Amino acid sequence: MLVSIGSLVISKNGRDKDKYFLVVKIEDDYVYLCDGDMRKVDNPKKKKQKHIQATKYFSEDMAKKIHENVKLTNRDIKDSINEIVCKEVK
């Protein structure tokens, strides 16, 4: 599955294994991930793409804000992830 800014992904390796993150930046083979809790917007986690698992979920709202350089808050990220995860559980 293709990963893009605004994609919801799951970490496959490391201390954050099996946690959900939102992709906020992509550089070559790396992605920058935030969850609004452990990994804040001002200090995203840099992770190789091979160490994440893409999901079919995508936040258009977050992607739009990132592309338009709108200042994101940790609450925005948390709410977006929670909204997607709650839909997935239902």
PyMOL Python script that loads the backbone (N, CA, C, O; Angstrom):
from pymol import cmd

cmd.read_pdbstr("""\
ATOM      1  N   MET A   1       0.834  -1.184   0.000  1.00  0.00           N
ATOM      2  CA  MET A   1       0.000   0.000   0.000  1.00  0.00           C
ATOM      3  C   MET A   1       0.885   1.255   0.000  1.00  0.00           C
ATOM      4  O   MET A   1       1.927   1.291   0.655  1.00  0.00           O
ATOM      5  N   LEU A   2       0.470   2.244  -0.716  1.00  0.00           N
ATOM      6  CA  LEU A   2       1.219   3.481  -0.833  1.00  0.00           C
ATOM      7  C   LEU A   2       0.993   4.369   0.389  1.00  0.00           C
ATOM      8  O   LEU A   2      -0.136   4.533   0.851  1.00  0.00           O
ATOM      9  N   VAL A   3       2.072   4.933   0.898  1.00  0.00           N
ATOM     10  CA  VAL A   3       1.996   5.830   2.045  1.00  0.00           C
ATOM     11  C   VAL A   3       2.144   7.262   1.546  1.00  0.00           C
ATOM     12  O   VAL A   3       3.016   7.559   0.730  1.00  0.00           O
ATOM     13  N   SER A   4       1.282   8.145   2.043  1.00  0.00           N
ATOM     14  CA  SER A   4       1.379   9.557   1.689  1.00  0.00           C
ATOM     15  C   SER A   4       1.117  10.394   2.939  1.00  0.00           C
ATOM     16  O   SER A   4       0.728   9.868   3.982  1.00  0.00           O
ATOM     17  N   ILE A   5       1.333  11.679   2.820  1.00  0.00           N
ATOM     18  CA  ILE A   5       1.069  12.568   3.950  1.00  0.00           C
ATOM     19  C   ILE A   5      -0.415  12.490   4.285  1.00  0.00           C
ATOM     20  O   ILE A   5      -1.275  12.642   3.417  1.00  0.00           O
ATOM     21  N   GLY A   6      -0.695  12.250   5.562  1.00  0.00           N
ATOM     22  CA  GLY A   6      -2.075  12.096   6.012  1.00  0.00           C
ATOM     23  C   GLY A   6      -2.491  10.648   6.183  1.00  0.00           C
ATOM     24  O   GLY A   6      -3.593  10.373   6.658  1.00  0.00           O
ATOM     25  N   SER A   7      -1.621   9.711   5.801  1.00  0.00           N
ATOM     26  CA  SER A   7      -1.934   8.285   5.941  1.00  0.00           C
ATOM     27  C   SER A   7      -1.816   7.855   7.399  1.00  0.00           C
ATOM     28  O   SER A   7      -0.960   8.342   8.137  1.00  0.00           O
ATOM     29  N   LEU A   8      -2.682   6.941   7.797  1.00  0.00           N
ATOM     30  CA  LEU A   8      -2.589   6.317   9.105  1.00  0.00           C
ATOM     31  C   LEU A   8      -1.766   5.052   8.933  1.00  0.00           C
ATOM     32  O   LEU A   8      -2.067   4.216   8.081  1.00  0.00           O
ATOM     33  N   VAL A   9      -0.724   4.915   9.747  1.00  0.00           N
ATOM     34  CA  VAL A   9       0.166   3.760   9.658  1.00  0.00           C
ATOM     35  C   VAL A   9       0.335   3.133  11.036  1.00  0.00           C
ATOM     36  O   VAL A   9       0.011   3.731  12.061  1.00  0.00           O
ATOM     37  N   ILE A  10       0.854   1.907  11.026  1.00  0.00           N
ATOM     38  CA  ILE A  10       1.153   1.196  12.263  1.00  0.00           C
ATOM     39  C   ILE A  10       2.644   0.898  12.271  1.00  0.00           C
ATOM     40  O   ILE A  10       3.202   0.442  11.272  1.00  0.00           O
ATOM     41  N   SER A  11       3.281   1.156  13.399  1.00  0.00           N
ATOM     42  CA  SER A  11       4.697   0.863  13.540  1.00  0.00           C
ATOM     43  C   SER A  11       4.902  -0.641  13.663  1.00  0.00           C
ATOM     44  O   SER A  11       4.209  -1.300  14.437  1.00  0.00           O
ATOM     45  N   LYS A  12       5.855  -1.191  12.900  1.00  0.00           N
ATOM     46  CA  LYS A  12       6.130  -2.628  12.947  1.00  0.00           C
ATOM     47  C   LYS A  12       7.322  -2.969  13.829  1.00  0.00           C
ATOM     48  O   LYS A  12       7.474  -4.120  14.238  1.00  0.00           O
ATOM     49  N   ASN A  13       8.175  -1.981  14.131  1.00  0.00           N
ATOM     50  CA  ASN A  13       9.391  -2.237  14.893  1.00  0.00           C
ATOM     51  C   ASN A  13       9.626  -1.151  15.938  1.00  0.00           C
ATOM     52  O   ASN A  13       9.114  -0.037  15.827  1.00  0.00           O
ATOM     53  N   GLY A  14      10.409  -1.501  16.951  1.00  0.00           N
ATOM     54  CA  GLY A  14      10.822  -0.523  17.953  1.00  0.00           C
ATOM     55  C   GLY A  14       9.909  -0.508  19.164  1.00  0.00           C
ATOM     56  O   GLY A  14       8.987  -1.315  19.282  1.00  0.00           O
ATOM     57  N   ARG A  15      10.184   0.429  20.063  1.00  0.00           N
ATOM     58  CA  ARG A  15       9.393   0.551  21.290  1.00  0.00           C
ATOM     59  C   ARG A  15       7.946   0.938  21.010  1.00  0.00           C
ATOM     60  O   ARG A  15       7.056   0.678  21.819  1.00  0.00           O
ATOM     61  N   ASP A  16       7.723   1.558  19.864  1.00  0.00           N
ATOM     62  CA  ASP A  16       6.379   2.004  19.509  1.00  0.00           C
ATOM     63  C   ASP A  16       5.635   0.981  18.650  1.00  0.00           C
ATOM     64  O   ASP A  16       4.647   1.317  17.996  1.00  0.00           O
ATOM     65  N   LYS A  17       6.105  -0.259  18.653  1.00  0.00           N
ATOM     66  CA  LYS A  17       5.506  -1.319  17.836  1.00  0.00           C
ATOM     67  C   LYS A  17       4.005  -1.424  18.102  1.00  0.00           C
ATOM     68  O   LYS A  17       3.559  -1.350  19.247  1.00  0.00           O
ATOM     69  N   ASP A  18       3.229  -1.598  17.017  1.00  0.00           N
ATOM     70  CA  ASP A  18       1.773  -1.760  17.042  1.00  0.00           C
ATOM     71  C   ASP A  18       0.997  -0.496  17.407  1.00  0.00           C
ATOM     72  O   ASP A  18      -0.201  -0.573  17.680  1.00  0.00           O
ATOM     73  N   LYS A  19       1.647   0.650  17.419  1.00  0.00           N
ATOM     74  CA  LYS A  19       0.951   1.912  17.691  1.00  0.00           C
ATOM     75  C   LYS A  19       0.607   2.604  16.378  1.00  0.00           C
ATOM     76  O   LYS A  19       1.299   2.448  15.372  1.00  0.00           O
ATOM     77  N   TYR A  20      -0.484   3.373  16.412  1.00  0.00           N
ATOM     78  CA  TYR A  20      -0.934   4.127  15.245  1.00  0.00           C
ATOM     79  C   TYR A  20      -0.246   5.487  15.197  1.00  0.00           C
ATOM     80  O   TYR A  20      -0.041   6.136  16.223  1.00  0.00           O
ATOM     81  N   PHE A  21       0.101   5.896  13.996  1.00  0.00           N
ATOM     82  CA  PHE A  21       0.700   7.206  13.764  1.00  0.00           C
ATOM     83  C   PHE A  21       0.132   7.799  12.486  1.00  0.00           C
ATOM     84  O   PHE A  21      -0.385   7.088  11.625  1.00  0.00           O
ATOM     85  N   LEU A  22       0.240   9.112  12.383  1.00  0.00           N
ATOM     86  CA  LEU A  22      -0.148   9.825  11.178  1.00  0.00           C
ATOM     87  C   LEU A  22       1.129  10.309  10.493  1.00  0.00           C
ATOM     88  O   LEU A  22       2.015  10.855  11.149  1.00  0.00           O
ATOM     89  N   VAL A  23       1.225  10.113   9.196  1.00  0.00           N
ATOM     90  CA  VAL A  23       2.401  10.556   8.430  1.00  0.00           C
ATOM     91  C   VAL A  23       2.271  12.056   8.192  1.00  0.00           C
ATOM     92  O   VAL A  23       1.285  12.526   7.624  1.00  0.00           O
ATOM     93  N   VAL A  24       3.297  12.807   8.642  1.00  0.00           N
ATOM     94  CA  VAL A  24       3.260  14.259   8.477  1.00  0.00           C
ATOM     95  C   VAL A  24       4.299  14.776   7.486  1.00  0.00           C
ATOM     96  O   VAL A  24       4.247  15.931   7.065  1.00  0.00           O
ATOM     97  N   LYS A  25       5.258  13.899   7.113  1.00  0.00           N
ATOM     98  CA  LYS A  25       6.295  14.315   6.162  1.00  0.00           C
ATOM     99  C   LYS A  25       6.926  13.060   5.574  1.00  0.00           C
ATOM    100  O   LYS A  25       7.007  12.026   6.236  1.00  0.00           O
ATOM    101  N   ILE A  26       7.370  13.160   4.328  1.00  0.00           N
ATOM    102  CA  ILE A  26       8.050  12.046   3.667  1.00  0.00           C
ATOM    103  C   ILE A  26       9.323  12.570   3.013  1.00  0.00           C
ATOM    104  O   ILE A  26       9.303  13.573   2.299  1.00  0.00           O
ATOM    105  N   GLU A  27      10.434  11.874   3.269  1.00  0.00           N
ATOM    106  CA  GLU A  27      11.724  12.208   2.648  1.00  0.00           C
ATOM    107  C   GLU A  27      12.400  10.914   2.225  1.00  0.00           C
ATOM    108  O   GLU A  27      12.785  10.113   3.076  1.00  0.00           O
ATOM    109  N   ASP A  28      12.548  10.701   0.946  1.00  0.00           N
ATOM    110  CA  ASP A  28      13.206   9.506   0.403  1.00  0.00           C
ATOM    111  C   ASP A  28      12.613   8.235   1.001  1.00  0.00           C
ATOM    112  O   ASP A  28      11.430   7.956   0.810  1.00  0.00           O
ATOM    113  N   ASP A  29      13.429   7.460   1.728  1.00  0.00           N
ATOM    114  CA  ASP A  29      12.968   6.197   2.327  1.00  0.00           C
ATOM    115  C   ASP A  29      12.429   6.381   3.738  1.00  0.00           C
ATOM    116  O   ASP A  29      12.093   5.402   4.404  1.00  0.00           O
ATOM    117  N   TYR A  30      12.343   7.612   4.196  1.00  0.00           N
ATOM    118  CA  TYR A  30      11.911   7.879   5.570  1.00  0.00           C
ATOM    119  C   TYR A  30      10.557   8.585   5.604  1.00  0.00           C
ATOM    120  O   TYR A  30      10.191   9.325   4.691  1.00  0.00           O
ATOM    121  N   VAL A  31       9.836   8.329   6.679  1.00  0.00           N
ATOM    122  CA  VAL A  31       8.596   9.050   6.959  1.00  0.00           C
ATOM    123  C   VAL A  31       8.722   9.662   8.345  1.00  0.00           C
ATOM    124  O   VAL A  31       9.459   9.156   9.192  1.00  0.00           O
ATOM    125  N   TYR A  32       8.012  10.734   8.568  1.00  0.00           N
ATOM    126  CA  TYR A  32       7.980  11.386   9.868  1.00  0.00           C
ATOM    127  C   TYR A  32       6.586  11.187  10.430  1.00  0.00           C
ATOM    128  O   TYR A  32       5.588  11.516   9.789  1.00  0.00           O
ATOM    129  N   LEU A  33       6.529  10.639  11.646  1.00  0.00           N
ATOM    130  CA  LEU A  33       5.272  10.205  12.236  1.00  0.00           C
ATOM    131  C   LEU A  33       4.947  10.960  13.513  1.00  0.00           C
ATOM    132  O   LEU A  33       5.834  11.280  14.305  1.00  0.00           O
ATOM    133  N   CYS A  34       3.665  11.241  13.702  1.00  0.00           N
ATOM    134  CA  CYS A  34       3.171  11.874  14.928  1.00  0.00           C
ATOM    135  C   CYS A  34       1.963  11.114  15.429  1.00  0.00           C
ATOM    136  O   CYS A  34       1.192  10.557  14.647  1.00  0.00           O
ATOM    137  N   ASP A  35       1.806  11.099  16.746  1.00  0.00           N
ATOM    138  CA  ASP A  35       0.579  10.557  17.329  1.00  0.00           C
ATOM    139  C   ASP A  35      -0.084  11.568  18.256  1.00  0.00           C
ATOM    140  O   ASP A  35      -1.170  11.314  18.777  1.00  0.00           O
ATOM    141  N   GLY A  36       0.561  12.709  18.463  1.00  0.00           N
ATOM    142  CA  GLY A  36      -0.005  13.750  19.306  1.00  0.00           C
ATOM    143  C   GLY A  36       0.147  13.475  20.784  1.00  0.00           C
ATOM    144  O   GLY A  36      -0.252  14.298  21.608  1.00  0.00           O
ATOM    145  N   ASP A  37       0.716  12.332  21.137  1.00  0.00           N
ATOM    146  CA  ASP A  37       0.871  11.962  22.541  1.00  0.00           C
ATOM    147  C   ASP A  37       2.359  11.752  22.851  1.00  0.00           C
ATOM    148  O   ASP A  37       3.010  12.632  23.415  1.00  0.00           O
ATOM    149  N   MET A  38       2.881  10.601  22.483  1.00  0.00           N
ATOM    150  CA  MET A  38       4.304  10.317  22.710  1.00  0.00           C
ATOM    151  C   MET A  38       5.175  11.051  21.691  1.00  0.00           C
ATOM    152  O   MET A  38       6.262  11.530  22.016  1.00  0.00           O
ATOM    153  N   ARG A  39       4.688  11.130  20.470  1.00  0.00           N
ATOM    154  CA  ARG A  39       5.402  11.834  19.413  1.00  0.00           C
ATOM    155  C   ARG A  39       4.608  13.063  19.022  1.00  0.00           C
ATOM    156  O   ARG A  39       3.596  12.979  18.325  1.00  0.00           O
ATOM    157  N   LYS A  40       5.086  14.199  19.482  1.00  0.00           N
ATOM    158  CA  LYS A  40       4.392  15.470  19.285  1.00  0.00           C
ATOM    159  C   LYS A  40       4.649  16.026  17.883  1.00  0.00           C
ATOM    160  O   LYS A  40       5.547  15.578  17.170  1.00  0.00           O
ATOM    161  N   VAL A  41       3.845  17.000  17.517  1.00  0.00           N
ATOM    162  CA  VAL A  41       3.950  17.641  16.208  1.00  0.00           C
ATOM    163  C   VAL A  41       5.309  18.311  16.026  1.00  0.00           C
ATOM    164  O   VAL A  41       5.865  18.293  14.927  1.00  0.00           O
ATOM    165  N   ASP A  42       5.847  18.901  17.087  1.00  0.00           N
ATOM    166  CA  ASP A  42       7.120  19.612  16.970  1.00  0.00           C
ATOM    167  C   ASP A  42       8.333  18.689  17.017  1.00  0.00           C
ATOM    168  O   ASP A  42       9.458  19.153  16.835  1.00  0.00           O
ATOM    169  N   ASN A  43       8.130  17.380  17.258  1.00  0.00           N
ATOM    170  CA  ASN A  43       9.231  16.420  17.285  1.00  0.00           C
ATOM    171  C   ASN A  43       8.777  15.070  16.730  1.00  0.00           C
ATOM    172  O   ASN A  43       8.696  14.090  17.471  1.00  0.00           O
ATOM    173  N   PRO A  44       8.480  15.017  15.424  1.00  0.00           N
ATOM    174  CA  PRO A  44       7.983  13.758  14.851  1.00  0.00           C
ATOM    175  C   PRO A  44       9.050  12.672  14.820  1.00  0.00           C
ATOM    176  O   PRO A  44      10.247  12.960  14.802  1.00  0.00           O
ATOM    177  N   LYS A  45       8.606  11.438  14.816  1.00  0.00           N
ATOM    178  CA  LYS A  45       9.485  10.271  14.771  1.00  0.00           C
ATOM    179  C   LYS A  45       9.908  10.012  13.332  1.00  0.00           C
ATOM    180  O   LYS A  45       9.064   9.883  12.445  1.00  0.00           O
ATOM    181  N   LYS A  46      11.221   9.935  13.101  1.00  0.00           N
ATOM    182  CA  LYS A  46      11.741   9.611  11.784  1.00  0.00           C
ATOM    183  C   LYS A  46      11.893   8.091  11.727  1.00  0.00           C
ATOM    184  O   LYS A  46      12.573   7.500  12.566  1.00  0.00           O
ATOM    185  N   LYS A  47      11.263   7.464  10.741  1.00  0.00           N
ATOM    186  CA  LYS A  47      11.265   6.015  10.664  1.00  0.00           C
ATOM    187  C   LYS A  47      11.366   5.587   9.205  1.00  0.00           C
ATOM    188  O   LYS A  47      10.798   6.226   8.319  1.00  0.00           O
ATOM    189  N   LYS A  48      12.094   4.503   8.965  1.00  0.00           N
ATOM    190  CA  LYS A  48      12.182   3.977   7.609  1.00  0.00           C
ATOM    191  C   LYS A  48      10.826   3.423   7.188  1.00  0.00           C
ATOM    192  O   LYS A  48      10.093   2.860   8.001  1.00  0.00           O
ATOM    193  N   GLN A  49      10.504   3.590   5.919  1.00  0.00           N
ATOM    194  CA  GLN A  49       9.208   3.128   5.424  1.00  0.00           C
ATOM    195  C   GLN A  49       9.038   1.628   5.571  1.00  0.00           C
ATOM    196  O   GLN A  49       7.914   1.149   5.721  1.00  0.00           O
ATOM    197  N   LYS A  50      10.128   0.880   5.531  1.00  0.00           N
ATOM    198  CA  LYS A  50      10.007  -0.569   5.667  1.00  0.00           C
ATOM    199  C   LYS A  50       9.636  -0.978   7.097  1.00  0.00           C
ATOM    200  O   LYS A  50       9.288  -2.136   7.331  1.00  0.00           O
ATOM    201  N   HIS A  51       9.706  -0.048   8.054  1.00  0.00           N
ATOM    202  CA  HIS A  51       9.373  -0.342   9.444  1.00  0.00           C
ATOM    203  C   HIS A  51       7.968   0.096   9.833  1.00  0.00           C
ATOM    204  O   HIS A  51       7.616   0.119  11.012  1.00  0.00           O
ATOM    205  N   ILE A  52       7.175   0.441   8.835  1.00  0.00           N
ATOM    206  CA  ILE A  52       5.773   0.791   9.111  1.00  0.00           C
ATOM    207  C   ILE A  52       4.863  -0.050   8.232  1.00  0.00           C
ATOM    208  O   ILE A  52       5.261  -0.538   7.174  1.00  0.00           O
ATOM    209  N   GLN A  53       3.651  -0.202   8.690  1.00  0.00           N
ATOM    210  CA  GLN A  53       2.639  -0.914   7.913  1.00  0.00           C
ATOM    211  C   GLN A  53       1.549   0.081   7.556  1.00  0.00           C
ATOM    212  O   GLN A  53       0.925   0.679   8.432  1.00  0.00           O
ATOM    213  N   ALA A  54       1.332   0.247   6.281  1.00  0.00           N
ATOM    214  CA  ALA A  54       0.287   1.166   5.820  1.00  0.00           C
ATOM    215  C   ALA A  54      -1.088   0.563   6.102  1.00  0.00           C
ATOM    216  O   ALA A  54      -1.264  -0.654   6.062  1.00  0.00           O
ATOM    217  N   THR A  55      -2.039   1.415   6.380  1.00  0.00           N
ATOM    218  CA  THR A  55      -3.430   0.986   6.505  1.00  0.00           C
ATOM    219  C   THR A  55      -4.195   1.589   5.333  1.00  0.00           C
ATOM    220  O   THR A  55      -3.647   2.374   4.559  1.00  0.00           O
ATOM    221  N   LYS A  56      -5.434   1.225   5.213  1.00  0.00           N
ATOM    222  CA  LYS A  56      -6.247   1.778   4.123  1.00  0.00           C
ATOM    223  C   LYS A  56      -6.842   3.136   4.492  1.00  0.00           C
ATOM    224  O   LYS A  56      -7.594   3.722   3.714  1.00  0.00           O
ATOM    225  N   TYR A  57      -6.504   3.630   5.674  1.00  0.00           N
ATOM    226  CA  TYR A  57      -7.108   4.867   6.172  1.00  0.00           C
ATOM    227  C   TYR A  57      -6.233   6.078   5.903  1.00  0.00           C
ATOM    228  O   TYR A  57      -5.004   6.002   5.909  1.00  0.00           O
ATOM    229  N   PHE A  58      -6.899   7.186   5.669  1.00  0.00           N
ATOM    230  CA  PHE A  58      -6.246   8.422   5.260  1.00  0.00           C
ATOM    231  C   PHE A  58      -7.066   9.589   5.794  1.00  0.00           C
ATOM    232  O   PHE A  58      -8.294   9.576   5.703  1.00  0.00           O
ATOM    233  N   SER A  59      -6.405  10.589   6.345  1.00  0.00           N
ATOM    234  CA  SER A  59      -7.092  11.774   6.841  1.00  0.00           C
ATOM    235  C   SER A  59      -6.925  12.909   5.840  1.00  0.00           C
ATOM    236  O   SER A  59      -5.877  13.552   5.779  1.00  0.00           O
ATOM    237  N   GLU A  60      -7.961  13.142   5.065  1.00  0.00           N
ATOM    238  CA  GLU A  60      -7.910  14.223   4.068  1.00  0.00           C
ATOM    239  C   GLU A  60      -7.741  15.580   4.745  1.00  0.00           C
ATOM    240  O   GLU A  60      -7.032  16.452   4.242  1.00  0.00           O
ATOM    241  N   ASP A  61      -8.398  15.746   5.884  1.00  0.00           N
ATOM    242  CA  ASP A  61      -8.334  17.012   6.614  1.00  0.00           C
ATOM    243  C   ASP A  61      -6.893  17.318   7.052  1.00  0.00           C
ATOM    244  O   ASP A  61      -6.410  18.435   6.866  1.00  0.00           O
ATOM    245  N   MET A  62      -6.224  16.339   7.624  1.00  0.00           N
ATOM    246  CA  MET A  62      -4.836  16.531   8.072  1.00  0.00           C
ATOM    247  C   MET A  62      -3.903  16.755   6.878  1.00  0.00           C
ATOM    248  O   MET A  62      -3.026  17.618   6.928  1.00  0.00           O
ATOM    249  N   ALA A  63      -4.088  15.990   5.819  1.00  0.00           N
ATOM    250  CA  ALA A  63      -3.251  16.149   4.626  1.00  0.00           C
ATOM    251  C   ALA A  63      -3.405  17.561   4.051  1.00  0.00           C
ATOM    252  O   ALA A  63      -2.423  18.193   3.662  1.00  0.00           O
ATOM    253  N   LYS A  64      -4.622  18.035   4.003  1.00  0.00           N
ATOM    254  CA  LYS A  64      -4.881  19.378   3.475  1.00  0.00           C
ATOM    255  C   LYS A  64      -4.192  20.439   4.339  1.00  0.00           C
ATOM    256  O   LYS A  64      -3.562  21.360   3.821  1.00  0.00           O
ATOM    257  N   LYS A  65      -4.322  20.296   5.662  1.00  0.00           N
ATOM    258  CA  LYS A  65      -3.693  21.261   6.574  1.00  0.00           C
ATOM    259  C   LYS A  65      -2.172  21.254   6.420  1.00  0.00           C
ATOM    260  O   LYS A  65      -1.545  22.313   6.421  1.00  0.00           O
ATOM    261  N   ILE A  66      -1.580  20.070   6.289  1.00  0.00           N
ATOM    262  CA  ILE A  66      -0.127  19.963   6.157  1.00  0.00           C
ATOM    263  C   ILE A  66       0.336  20.598   4.849  1.00  0.00           C
ATOM    264  O   ILE A  66       1.312  21.348   4.833  1.00  0.00           O
ATOM    265  N   HIS A  67      -0.359  20.300   3.755  1.00  0.00           N
ATOM    266  CA  HIS A  67       0.021  20.862   2.450  1.00  0.00           C
ATOM    267  C   HIS A  67      -0.150  22.372   2.406  1.00  0.00           C
ATOM    268  O   HIS A  67       0.568  23.061   1.681  1.00  0.00           O
ATOM    269  N   GLU A  68      -1.099  22.889   3.180  1.00  0.00           N
ATOM    270  CA  GLU A  68      -1.335  24.334   3.209  1.00  0.00           C
ATOM    271  C   GLU A  68      -0.525  25.025   4.294  1.00  0.00           C
ATOM    272  O   GLU A  68      -0.705  26.217   4.539  1.00  0.00           O
ATOM    273  N   ASN A  69       0.373  24.281   4.951  1.00  0.00           N
ATOM    274  CA  ASN A  69       1.233  24.806   6.023  1.00  0.00           C
ATOM    275  C   ASN A  69       0.450  25.419   7.171  1.00  0.00           C
ATOM    276  O   ASN A  69       0.887  26.399   7.775  1.00  0.00           O
ATOM    277  N   VAL A  70      -0.700  24.846   7.472  1.00  0.00           N
ATOM    278  CA  VAL A  70      -1.491  25.273   8.628  1.00  0.00           C
ATOM    279  C   VAL A  70      -0.856  24.665   9.869  1.00  0.00           C
ATOM    280  O   VAL A  70      -0.475  23.494   9.858  1.00  0.00           O
ATOM    281  N   LYS A  71      -0.740  25.435  10.923  1.00  0.00           N
ATOM    282  CA  LYS A  71      -0.132  24.948  12.166  1.00  0.00           C
ATOM    283  C   LYS A  71      -1.022  23.875  12.781  1.00  0.00           C
ATOM    284  O   LYS A  71      -2.178  24.125  13.123  1.00  0.00           O
ATOM    285  N   LEU A  72      -0.461  22.671  12.914  1.00  0.00           N
ATOM    286  CA  LEU A  72      -1.189  21.565  13.528  1.00  0.00           C
ATOM    287  C   LEU A  72      -0.948  21.552  15.023  1.00  0.00           C
ATOM    288  O   LEU A  72       0.111  21.962  15.497  1.00  0.00           O
ATOM    289  N   THR A  73      -1.934  21.082  15.757  1.00  0.00           N
ATOM    290  CA  THR A  73      -1.761  20.899  17.187  1.00  0.00           C
ATOM    291  C   THR A  73      -1.750  19.403  17.480  1.00  0.00           C
ATOM    292  O   THR A  73      -2.209  18.592  16.675  1.00  0.00           O
ATOM    293  N   ASN A  74      -1.223  19.063  18.633  1.00  0.00           N
ATOM    294  CA  ASN A  74      -1.215  17.664  19.044  1.00  0.00           C
ATOM    295  C   ASN A  74      -2.640  17.144  19.193  1.00  0.00           C
ATOM    296  O   ASN A  74      -2.909  15.971  18.932  1.00  0.00           O
ATOM    297  N   ARG A  75      -3.546  18.013  19.609  1.00  0.00           N
ATOM    298  CA  ARG A  75      -4.953  17.632  19.749  1.00  0.00           C
ATOM    299  C   ARG A  75      -5.540  17.273  18.383  1.00  0.00           C
ATOM    300  O   ARG A  75      -6.308  16.317  18.274  1.00  0.00           O
ATOM    301  N   ASP A  76      -5.184  18.036  17.335  1.00  0.00           N
ATOM    302  CA  ASP A  76      -5.651  17.733  15.972  1.00  0.00           C
ATOM    303  C   ASP A  76      -5.234  16.320  15.565  1.00  0.00           C
ATOM    304  O   ASP A  76      -6.037  15.545  15.044  1.00  0.00           O
ATOM    305  N   ILE A  77      -3.976  16.006  15.813  1.00  0.00           N
ATOM    306  CA  ILE A  77      -3.439  14.695  15.446  1.00  0.00           C
ATOM    307  C   ILE A  77      -4.142  13.584  16.225  1.00  0.00           C
ATOM    308  O   ILE A  77      -4.588  12.595  15.643  1.00  0.00           O
ATOM    309  N   LYS A  78      -4.237  13.754  17.545  1.00  0.00           N
ATOM    310  CA  LYS A  78      -4.900  12.741  18.389  1.00  0.00           C
ATOM    311  C   LYS A  78      -6.335  12.508  17.955  1.00  0.00           C
ATOM    312  O   LYS A  78      -6.774  11.367  17.809  1.00  0.00           O
ATOM    313  N   ASP A  79      -7.061  13.597  17.750  1.00  0.00           N
ATOM    314  CA  ASP A  79      -8.472  13.488  17.359  1.00  0.00           C
ATOM    315  C   ASP A  79      -8.622  12.770  16.017  1.00  0.00           C
ATOM    316  O   ASP A  79      -9.518  11.945  15.841  1.00  0.00           O
ATOM    317  N   SER A  80      -7.745  13.091  15.086  1.00  0.00           N
ATOM    318  CA  SER A  80      -7.803  12.473  13.771  1.00  0.00           C
ATOM    319  C   SER A  80      -7.544  10.967  13.863  1.00  0.00           C
ATOM    320  O   SER A  80      -8.267  10.172  13.262  1.00  0.00           O
ATOM    321  N   ILE A  81      -6.519  10.582  14.612  1.00  0.00           N
ATOM    322  CA  ILE A  81      -6.211   9.160  14.783  1.00  0.00           C
ATOM    323  C   ILE A  81      -7.356   8.445  15.489  1.00  0.00           C
ATOM    324  O   ILE A  81      -7.777   7.371  15.059  1.00  0.00           O
ATOM    325  N   ASN A  82      -7.861   9.036  16.570  1.00  0.00           N
ATOM    326  CA  ASN A  82      -8.961   8.414  17.314  1.00  0.00           C
ATOM    327  C   ASN A  82     -10.218   8.249  16.461  1.00  0.00           C
ATOM    328  O   ASN A  82     -10.910   7.235  16.545  1.00  0.00           O
ATOM    329  N   GLU A  83     -10.498   9.246  15.651  1.00  0.00           N
ATOM    330  CA  GLU A  83     -11.677   9.179  14.773  1.00  0.00           C
ATOM    331  C   GLU A  83     -11.549   8.006  13.792  1.00  0.00           C
ATOM    332  O   GLU A  83     -12.502   7.254  13.587  1.00  0.00           O
ATOM    333  N   ILE A  84     -10.381   7.861  13.197  1.00  0.00           N
ATOM    334  CA  ILE A  84     -10.154   6.786  12.233  1.00  0.00           C
ATOM    335  C   ILE A  84     -10.179   5.418  12.915  1.00  0.00           C
ATOM    336  O   ILE A  84     -10.806   4.481  12.420  1.00  0.00           O
ATOM    337  N   VAL A  85      -9.499   5.310  14.046  1.00  0.00           N
ATOM    338  CA  VAL A  85      -9.424   4.032  14.754  1.00  0.00           C
ATOM    339  C   VAL A  85     -10.804   3.613  15.250  1.00  0.00           C
ATOM    340  O   VAL A  85     -11.148   2.432  15.197  1.00  0.00           O
ATOM    341  N   CYS A  86     -11.592   4.566  15.730  1.00  0.00           N
ATOM    342  CA  CYS A  86     -12.954   4.232  16.202  1.00  0.00           C
ATOM    343  C   CYS A  86     -13.819   3.745  15.047  1.00  0.00           C
ATOM    344  O   CYS A  86     -14.632   2.840  15.237  1.00  0.00           O
ATOM    345  N   LYS A  87     -13.669   4.315  13.866  1.00  0.00           N
ATOM    346  CA  LYS A  87     -14.422   3.837  12.688  1.00  0.00           C
ATOM    347  C   LYS A  87     -14.014   2.428  12.335  1.00  0.00           C
ATOM    348  O   LYS A  87     -14.849   1.604  11.963  1.00  0.00           O
ATOM    349  N   GLU A  88     -12.701   2.145  12.454  1.00  0.00           N
ATOM    350  CA  GLU A  88     -12.178   0.825  12.106  1.00  0.00           C
ATOM    351  C   GLU A  88     -12.730  -0.243  13.047  1.00  0.00           C
ATOM    352  O   GLU A  88     -13.010  -1.359  12.609  1.00  0.00           O
ATOM    353  N   VAL A  89     -12.887   0.070  14.303  1.00  0.00           N
ATOM    354  CA  VAL A  89     -13.378  -0.891  15.289  1.00  0.00           C
ATOM    355  C   VAL A  89     -14.844  -1.223  15.041  1.00  0.00           C
ATOM    356  O   VAL A  89     -15.272  -2.355  15.271  1.00  0.00           O
ATOM    357  N   LYS A  90     -15.613  -0.248  14.575  1.00  0.00           N
ATOM    358  CA  LYS A  90     -17.062  -0.456  14.354  1.00  0.00           C
ATOM    359  C   LYS A  90     -17.337  -1.343  13.217  1.00  0.00           C
ATOM    360  O   LYS A  90     -18.499  -1.610  12.910  1.00  0.00           O
TER     361      LYS A  90
END
""", "prot")
cmd.dss("prot")
cmd.show_as("cartoon", "prot")
cmd.util.cbc("prot")
cmd.orient("prot")
